[in-house]
Amino acid sequence: MKLERSLVIALIISMVSLALWENHVRKQGYIAAIDDDKALWAVQRAKLEKLTASDVVVIGSSRSHFDIQLDEWEQETGRRPLMLSNDGTTPAPVLKDIVENTQFSGTILIGVSPGLFFSEPSDSAWMWKRAQARIDHYYDRTWAQRINHKLSLPLERAFAFLNASEEYWADDIDLKSMISRIPMKTRLDDDYPPFYNFMHVDGDRNTYMFEKTVTDTAFANTIKRVWMSGPEDGPPAPKEPVFRFYDDLLTQFRDRGGHVVFVRFPSSGDYRESENKHLPRNEYWEALLKETNSIGYHFEDYPELSKYTIPEWSHLATPDAKIFTVDLIRIMRQDN
């Protein structure tokens, strides 16, 4: 009886403690959200095996992830795109995986964020490894990992205190992240400004920007500081290796009936000025289309794609992204 009573007391204390902690983090502005981790990406990647020539796959980095809204695309076209973009990295390994390891022959929309896209297309490069880790997980994941992910989703959707990410955000509230932020003399200071989370995803990785990114200028400025925190000077971004890499893969993909569209998503402010300085449009974007004989849509060429105020210079707020998606589809339709 004493053991049973102790268990009941322990259970009650645990439930009350969790309820108090959940209430606390909700008051701090946290929401219950799914982690956009390698397991969630792998679930979407698995769907690629069943797609037809009429389907669309979106790859790229965070701009294509934010700026293409799946609901609007589906409403306009009758088909829901597959979102395989990966934030903060190059689409190169994902394209390689699609071309070399699948029979997909539909349309691939490739988002071009110059600073990430024009990086060394090598499996030894850090940028490549970030995306390759998700691809490797898709092929190597065990049934235990799959089941664990399925069981975790209802909990992630229900409890804000589980809010965490595979990538490190400065405001993650899982225990591991909070411990890592405790000041210690033995820890080296990080030269980069803190990077706070400003998005969440749903089950098929459709992305939504937090409203406070639009309404809270101070918060948006923390993100701008991250974008501008890299080294000002350095070697030129690679061009010829990137052109060759994409040309070879796109030739293989087109030979089996596939189609490719490049999209240069909007950027603004000091970030756009930096892109203009270090990755001039004619030397990178225009040359990419020429060298790969590709169709591309640059936001600056269309008033309907360049009419937006971008909260943190690099990603569209969700209401704008919805309009952008519809306008992009209509422009593409005009070009058949």
N, C-alpha and C positions, 0 to 999 in steps of 0.2 A: 504493500500500500504506500509506503514511504517513497519507493522508487517511482510509482505511478504518479504520486502527487508532485514529485520533483520534476518529472517529465512535463506534466501539465503546466506547472509554474514556469518552467524554462520556455515552453512553447508560447505561453501568453506574453512573457517578457520579450521574446524574439519578435512576435507579431506586432506588439506595441512599438518596439524600437524601430522596426522597419516602417511602420506607418508614420511615425514621427519624422524619420529621415526622409521618407518620400514627400511628406508635406513640406519639409524644409526646402528640399531641392526644387520642388515645384514653385515655391514662393521666390526662389532665386531666378526663376525664368526658364528652368530646364523643362524639356518635354520628353515624353516617352518616344523613342525613335529607334529605328533599325540601324544597326551598324553596317555601313557600306564596306564590308570587308571582303577578303578573298573568297569566303564561302558563299556570300551572296552573289558575287561576280560569277563564280563557277556554276551556280544554278542557272543564270542567264546564258552562260556559254553553252551549257548542255542543250538549250533550245535551238541553237544554231544547226544542230545535226538534222533537224526536221523541217527547216525552212525551205521555201521554194524559190524559183527564179523571180517570183513577183514580190518577194520580201526585201526589206531594207535593214541593214545593220549599220549602226552608228559607232564609229571608233574615233579616238582622239584623246584629248586631255579634258580638263575641267570645263573649258568653255563650251565644248560640244555637249558635255554632261549637263550643264546648267541651261544652255540656250535652246536645246531641242527638247520640246515638251511632248511627251508621248501621247497624251490624251488628244491634244490638238492635231497631231499628225494623223492619228487614227480616225478622228472625225472628218478630216479633209480627204483622206485617201482610202479609208476602209480597211487599212492594215496597220497594225501596231509595230513600230520599229523595235528592233532588239538593241538595247543600250549596252555597249561593251566599252565605252570610254573609261579611262582611268585617270583620276585627278593627279596632276603634278608629274606627268611622265609622257613619254613618246608613244604614238600609236604603232610604231614600227613592228615590235614583236607580235602584236595582235594581228596585224595584217599578214605577217609571215605565217602565223598559225592558221589563219583562215584559208590562205591560198594553198599552203602545202599539206594541211592535215584535214581538210574537209572538201566536199564536193559542191559547196555553196556556189551558185552562179547568179545570184540576184544583184542587188545594188549595195555598194558600200559607200557610205558618206563619211569622208575623212575630215575631221576638224583640224585646222592648222592654227596652232598657237606658236608663233615663230620661235620664241625662246626655247620651247620644249621640242617642237617638231624638228628643228634643225640642230639635232644633237647626233653624236657619233652613232651610226647604226651597227653597233657591235655588242655581242653578248657579254663582253667584259666591261661595258660602260655602265656607270651607276644608273643612269636614266633608263637604260634598257632593262636592267635587273629588277627595277621596281615593278614594271609591268609583267616581266617574265615570271616573277614569283606567283602571280595570280594564275597564269597559264599553267605553270607546273602544278599548282594546287588542284586545278581542274582534272588533270590527268592522274595525279597521285592520291587524291583524297580517298580515304577509307570509308567503309559503310558506317563505322562508328562516328566519324566526323560528319557525315551527311545527316545521320540521325540526330546528333548533338545540335547541329545547326537548325534543323526543323523544330526541335523542342525549344530552342532558345528564342525563336521568333515571337511566339505569343507572349513570352515574358518581356522581351524588349519593347513590344507594342504596348504593354500594360504599365511598366514601371519606369519612371524617369530616373530613378537612382541607378539604373543599369546603364545609363547614358555613357557610352565610351566609344572608342574608335580604334580600328587597327592602326591607322595613322595617328600620330601624336598631335592632339590639340591642347593648347595651354589651359583650357578650362574643362578638360575631361574630369569626371568625378568618380571614376572607379578607383578602388583602393590603391592599385599599383601606380596609377598616374598621380594621385595625391601624395603618396609617399615619395615619388620621384621629385616632387616640387618642394620638399622640405629643405630649407637652406642648410648646407653643410660645408664646412671649411674644405673638405676633401673633394668637393665637386667643383669642376671648372665652370666659370661663367660662360653662358651662351652668348655669342656675339650677335645673334639674330634677335630681333624683337619678338615678343610672344605672339603666337599665331592662334587666334581664337576661332572656334567653329562658327560658321555662318550658313550652314545648310543642313538639310536632312533629306533622306530618300524614302521611297516606298518600296513595296516588295519587288517591283520590276526595275528598280534603280532610277525611276523618274526623280528628278532633283528639284528641291524647293529652297530658295534663298530665305533666310530668316528676315522677317519684316524689319527688325531693328537695324539691319544693314542699310536699309533705305531711310529709316526715320531717325536714327542715332548717328549723327555726323562723327562724334568722337569714336564710336565703335568702328565705323567704316574707315576712319583714319588709321586705326590699328592694322587693318588689313592692307591698306595702301603702303604703310611702312614696311610690311613684309615684302611686298612686290618690289620695292625700291631698295631693298637691303643687300642685294647682291653686289659683287665687285663691279665698279664702273668700267674698268678697262680690263681687257683680256684678249686672247687670240680670237680671230674672227670665227664665227660659227661655221661649221663645215657645210659645204654646198655639194660639191661633186660626188662625194660618197653617198650622200642622201639621195641625190638625183638618180644615181645608178641603182641604188637599193630599190627605190620605188619603181623605177622603170622596169626592172627585171620582174618584180612580182606582179605589177599591173599587166604586163604583157602576158604572163601565164594566166592571170585571172580573166582577161578579155578573151583569150583564145578559147576558153570554155564557155563563153557567152556572158560573162559578168560585166557589170557597169560600175564605174567609179566617179564620184563627184567630190571635189575638194571644196571646202567652205572655210573662208577666213572670217571668223566671228568677231564681233565688235570689241574694241578696246578704246581707251580715251585717256585724257590727262597726261600727266608726266610719264605714265607707263607707255602710252602710245608714242610719245616723243622719243622715249628710249628705244622702242622697237624701230622707229624710223631711222634712228642714228646707227644702231648696231646691226639691224637686219633690213636694209633698204628694200622696199617693195619690188623694184625692178630686178634686183640681184637675187632675190630669194623667191618670192611668190610668183612673179611673172616667169622667172627662169624655171621654176618647178613645173608649171603648166606646160611650158614649151618643151622641156626636156623629156617629160613623161607623156606628151601629147594628150593632155587631160583637160576636162571641163572644170572650171572653178568659178566660185562666186565670192567676190570680195565685198565686204559690207560697205566700203566707201564708194562703190560703183552704183549703189542703189539708194535713193532717198529713203525708201521704206525700211531699209535695213540699217540705216545710220542715223535715225532720228532720236535715239535714246540717250537719256542721261544715265550713265553707268555708275552705280553707287560707290564702287571701290575700284573703278577703272578697268575691270577685267571680265566681269560677269553681269549678265542682265538680271534685273529683279524678275521674279517669277511672272507677274502680270505682263511685263514687257516681253519676256521670253515666249509667252504664249502667242502674242501678236507676231513676234519675229518668226516663229515657226510657221504660222499660216502664210505670212508674206513670202517666206523663202519657198514654200511649196508652190505657191502661185507663180512665182518667177520661174521656177524650174519647169512648171507645166507649160509656160509660154515658150520655153525652149525645147519642148517635147522631151 
